[in-house]
Amino acid sequence: MDRYEIADQYTIAPAQTPPPDRSAYHDVLHSDFQGHYADGRDVWTAERAMRETPLLLMRALGGTESAHVLDIGTGHGRDAAILLDHGHRVTGIDIVTSPEWPVLTAGRPDRARFLTSSVLELEGSAEYDAALDNGCLHHQHPDDYPAYLRRIRALLRPGGLYTVSVFQSADERGRLFVNGASRLYQEFTTGELTDLVTGHGFEPVTSHLVPRTTPGRNYLVGTFRATEPGQAP
Ligand SMILES: C[S@@+](CC[C@H](N)C(=O)[O-])C[C@H]1O[C@@H](n2cnc3c(N)ncnc32)[C@H](O)[C@@H]1O
């Protein structure tokens, strides 16, 4: 496939291979996201289809009234606000600090907190009932996927839920794209996402397609359950 517009005015092109230097890629991620937020180019913040993901997580949580949810790559905290409004506790983390975080914690410091951190460096174990990953996994360096998913698995209590939204591939195989600043965009088929996540201590729960405004483009939202320790794989 040729270059395409991932959102209004944003064109990405196929990438032949991921960049060889993973630590240099961490700097790319930080500077490109920081630049998008600073210049108001964070088109995802106002995208309606993005706000379906926390609703799908809450549906999977069923009657759980006050779950502690880790919002990975929280951005300006739009999903955190939805979860807080529904009575859940939220820890939002992001590699880029948002000026909107203090507004969300005001008046409810016991239920909301935000940290500037990569999930790869977030310490803790079995602390969260659920993790929300709305658009973060698919921008990571593919060599980091195992460490990234293992860290999320460790942060969740056994039985905890992981809801992740990625770019859906309409073809048989998801392809890797790159933007002008070298930030990666990985598409996934349902099978690819399921194989990847279940290979790191999770079992599948549900899978949904969320249509985007561009015809034929969808988010693929998978919910997975952290398996008990010692359970395969
Ligand atoms: C596409 S944006 C989505 C933001 C937010 N979830 C939303 O729905 O508006 C992806 C976010 O993930 C953050 N991010 C990227 N890699 C990360 C990492 N390894 N750990 C934590 N946050 C990360 C970016 O800074 C960015 O805010």
Ligand as a Chemical Component Dictionary entry (heavy atoms), coordinates in Angstrom:
data_LIG
# 
_chem_comp.id                   LIG 
_chem_comp.type                 NON-POLYMER 
_chem_comp.pdbx_formal_charge   0 
_chem_comp.three_letter_code    LIG 
# 
loop_
_chem_comp_atom.comp_id 
_chem_comp_atom.atom_id 
_chem_comp_atom.alt_atom_id 
_chem_comp_atom.type_symbol 
_chem_comp_atom.charge 
_chem_comp_atom.model_Cartn_x 
_chem_comp_atom.model_Cartn_y 
_chem_comp_atom.model_Cartn_z 
_chem_comp_atom.pdbx_ordinal 
LIG C1  C1  C 0  -2.308 8.333  20.145 1  
LIG S1  S1  S 1  -1.982 9.054  21.701 2  
LIG C2  C2  C 0  -3.454 8.601  22.600 3  
LIG C3  C3  C 0  -3.668 9.419  23.848 4  
LIG C4  C4  C 0  -4.892 9.050  24.693 5  
LIG N1  N1  N 0  -4.905 7.647  25.064 6  
LIG C5  C5  C 0  -6.176 9.410  24.012 7  
LIG O1  O1  O 0  -7.002 8.527  23.821 8  
LIG O2  O2  O -1 -6.388 10.600 23.714 9  
LIG C6  C6  C 0  -0.756 7.947  22.411 10 
LIG C7  C7  C 0  -0.215 8.469  23.747 11 
LIG O3  O3  O 0  0.701  7.493  24.274 12 
LIG C8  C8  C 0  1.808  8.187  24.860 13 
LIG N2  N2  N 0  2.914  7.195  24.896 14 
LIG C9  C9  C 0  3.623  6.698  23.850 15 
LIG N3  N3  N 0  4.479  5.747  24.258 16 
LIG C10 C10 C 0  4.297  5.620  25.601 17 
LIG C11 C11 C 0  4.875  4.773  26.597 18 
LIG N4  N4  N 0  5.815  3.871  26.284 19 
LIG N5  N5  N 0  4.445  4.885  27.884 20 
LIG C12 C12 C 0  3.494  5.816  28.209 21 
LIG N6  N6  N 0  2.910  6.641  27.299 22 
LIG C13 C13 C 0  3.300  6.544  26.017 23 
LIG C14 C14 C 0  2.008  9.386  23.962 24 
LIG O4  O4  O 0  2.735  10.419 24.560 25 
LIG C15 C15 C 0  0.557  9.758  23.645 26 
LIG O5  O5  O 0  0.040  10.674 24.577 27 
# 
loop_
_chem_comp_bond.comp_id 
_chem_comp_bond.atom_id_1 
_chem_comp_bond.atom_id_2 
_chem_comp_bond.value_order 
_chem_comp_bond.pdbx_ordinal 
LIG C1  S1  SING 1  
LIG S1  C2  SING 2  
LIG S1  C6  SING 3  
LIG C2  C3  SING 4  
LIG C3  C4  SING 5  
LIG C4  N1  SING 6  
LIG C4  C5  SING 7  
LIG C5  O1  DOUB 8  
LIG C5  O2  SING 9  
LIG C6  C7  SING 10 
LIG C7  O3  SING 11 
LIG C7  C15 SING 12 
LIG O3  C8  SING 13 
LIG C8  N2  SING 14 
LIG C8  C14 SING 15 
LIG N2  C9  SING 16 
LIG N2  C13 SING 17 
LIG C9  N3  DOUB 18 
LIG N3  C10 SING 19 
LIG C10 C11 SING 20 
LIG C10 C13 DOUB 21 
LIG C11 N4  SING 22 
LIG C11 N5  DOUB 23 
LIG N5  C12 SING 24 
LIG C12 N6  DOUB 25 
LIG N6  C13 SING 26 
LIG C14 O4  SING 27 
LIG C14 C15 SING 28 
LIG C15 O5  SING 29 
# 
